[in-house]
Amino acid sequence: MINVASPIIGEREKKLVQDVLDSKILASGKYVAQFERSFAKYCGIDFGIANANGTTSLHTALLMLGIKPGDKVVTTPFTFIATSNSILFCGAKPIFVDIDPKTFNIDPIKLEEALKKGKNVKAVIIVHLYGLPCDMDAILKLKKKYKFKLIEDACQAHGAEFENKKVGSFGDAAVFSFYATKNMMTGEGGIVLTNDAKADKYGRQIINHGREGHFTHTALGYNFRLTNLAAAIGMAQLEQLENWIAKRIANAKKYNEAFKDLEFLKTPYVPENCRHVFHQYTVRVSSKERESFMKYLSDKGVGSGIYYSCVIYKQPLYKKLGYKSGLCKEAEKSTAEVVSLPVNPSLSIAEVDEVIKVVKGYKK
Ligand SMILES: *Cc1c(COP(=O)(O)O)cnc(C)c1O
């Protein structure tokens, strides 16, 4: 089976992990500090706070920016559930805004409508879905006009760029995940980035029981720390990230070229001013066709996935909170049409060619 996701673990990861094991410094340690600095620098940001995972990173970012119970926070419903659950963790209220069907990212025009209507929106969490940056020109204009805090959920977009600037460097804070199947990984892990020294200081308290100094706890905090073991893997992975991104982009380019004339399938759209890092290579097929297409792929040994099969507000948890179906038409339509194909850098040239052959063979 040619898999959609497959983590790459080489000698470098093993060597650095061995170094941590030998040192017996397993929890916080030098690799955590090094990884925070290195990843932040890679994105062009001053501070990085390593975190247990992407979900705790989102929670930390919202608290860092002062989100309180009852606050309104706008986000997209077409993302992993962690994005909006982090809003619930803070006692705040998620407001869902529809996506642009071309990019799958939040639609800036609909975002402005929501900001006009919603009054006092404290924060907006945008998601650079599948590795494609949101329309940052439009979103930063809205930020200036409506004065909300901006958090980038860049959990799928390590190394993605909008007008040659890395995602994670546009908002008041940004969040990345290093879950096992992301573009780089630490098993479980995450990071929050910010240029604000005060927010960084408070964020460090949040992830470490609200501690200030050695014996004093001045805020309610959690244990959201990353381990030295995980950070060592992260250091090794970061060294290889650009190489892996280049492979993802090359694979996607081959697919785009090979699939451009297929009538039953629509290839991903990449605006000219964006570097899409293809965490997922996601195509659209008709909702009637999707199941049979995926079954055909699987029968031919090609894995595929659906991200995401349900908008967040239609999940039972959110229905109980009072959200109704029909809120975001384009997002709902997308949940029925998207299919992600294997694009990861562990694929051989022969495997990429096999995916192409199989996909083109559908309906022949
Ligand atoms: C993976 C992911 C998260 C959560 O990250 P975890 O490390 O799994 O907690 C949040 N948002 C998006 C868009 C993700 O893809």
The ligand as a Tripos MOL2 file, in Angstrom:
@<TRIPOS>MOLECULE
LIG
   15    15     1     0     0
SMALL
NO_CHARGES

@<TRIPOS>ATOM
      1 C1         -2.6460   18.5420   13.8760 C.3       1 LIG1
      2 C2         -3.4390   19.7720   13.9920 C.ar      1 LIG1
      3 C3         -3.7400   20.3490   15.2460 C.ar      1 LIG1
      4 C4         -3.4480   19.6980   16.5620 C.3       1 LIG1
      5 O1         -2.1760   19.2580   16.7520 O.3       1 LIG1
      6 P1         -1.8620   18.0410   17.7470 P.3       1 LIG1
      7 O2         -0.3700   18.0880   17.8250 O.co2     1 LIG1
      8 O3         -2.3680   16.7970   17.0970 O.co2     1 LIG1
      9 O4         -2.5030   18.3170   19.0430 O.co2     1 LIG1
     10 C5         -4.4240   21.5560   15.2570 C.ar      1 LIG1
     11 N1         -4.8180   22.1520   14.1300 N.ar      1 LIG1
     12 C6         -4.5710   21.6150   12.9180 C.ar      1 LIG1
     13 C7         -5.0320   22.3480   11.6950 C.3       1 LIG1
     14 C8         -3.9010   20.3950   12.8110 C.ar      1 LIG1
     15 O5         -3.6870   19.8630   11.6070 O.3       1 LIG1
@<TRIPOS>BOND
     1     1     2 1
     2     2     3 ar
     3     2    14 ar
     4     3     4 1
     5     3    10 ar
     6     4     5 1
     7     5     6 1
     8     6     7 2
     9     6     8 1
    10     6     9 1
    11    10    11 ar
    12    11    12 ar
    13    12    13 1
    14    12    14 ar
    15    14    15 1
@<TRIPOS>SUBSTRUCTURE
     1 LIG1         1 GROUP 0 **** ****
